[in-house]
Amino acid sequence: MNVQGMGSLSGDVVDADSNPLANVTVHGEDTNFTTMTDSNGHYHFAYFPQGDYNVTASLHGYVDNTLPISVIENEESNLNFTL
């Protein structure tokens, strides 16, 4: 990846028993970037703007989890959630 001003962001979302959670919405606050986890609880943004963000994972029936992340240009950032 080499897109100016962009990095990438990915991670996994699990429940309290470490079971992967599918169909979790993952959203970068103050951005238009939203995706969902796959059947293995994994999400991936191939391009995410560099900067400091709060990212929220949410799924009906679970308490939302919001975590901070610093996305660095041309680097892969990893952020995992437990709901």
FENDA-V270681 format. One record per residue. RES is the residue in one letter. SS is DSSP state (alpha for helix, beta for strand, coil for the rest). Layout:
{{RES;SS} {RES;SS}}
This chain:
{{M;coil} {N;coil} {V;coil} {Q;coil} {G;coil} {M;beta} {G;beta} {S;beta} {L;beta} {S;beta} {G;beta} {D;beta} {V;beta} {V;beta} {D;coil} {A;coil} {D;coil} {S;coil} {N;coil} {P;beta} {L;coil} {A;coil} {N;coil} {V;coil} {T;beta} {V;beta} {H;beta} {G;beta} {E;coil} {D;coil} {T;coil} {N;coil} {F;coil} {T;beta} {T;beta} {M;beta} {T;coil} {D;coil} {S;coil} {N;coil} {G;coil} {H;beta} {Y;beta} {H;beta} {F;beta} {A;beta} {Y;beta} {F;beta} {P;beta} {Q;coil} {G;beta} {D;beta} {Y;beta} {N;beta} {V;beta} {T;beta} {A;beta} {S;beta} {L;coil} {H;coil} {G;coil} {Y;coil} {V;coil} {D;coil} {N;beta} {T;beta} {L;beta} {P;beta} {I;beta} {S;beta} {V;beta} {I;coil} {E;coil} {N;coil} {E;coil} {E;beta} {S;beta} {N;beta} {L;coil} {N;coil} {F;beta} {T;beta} {L;coil}}
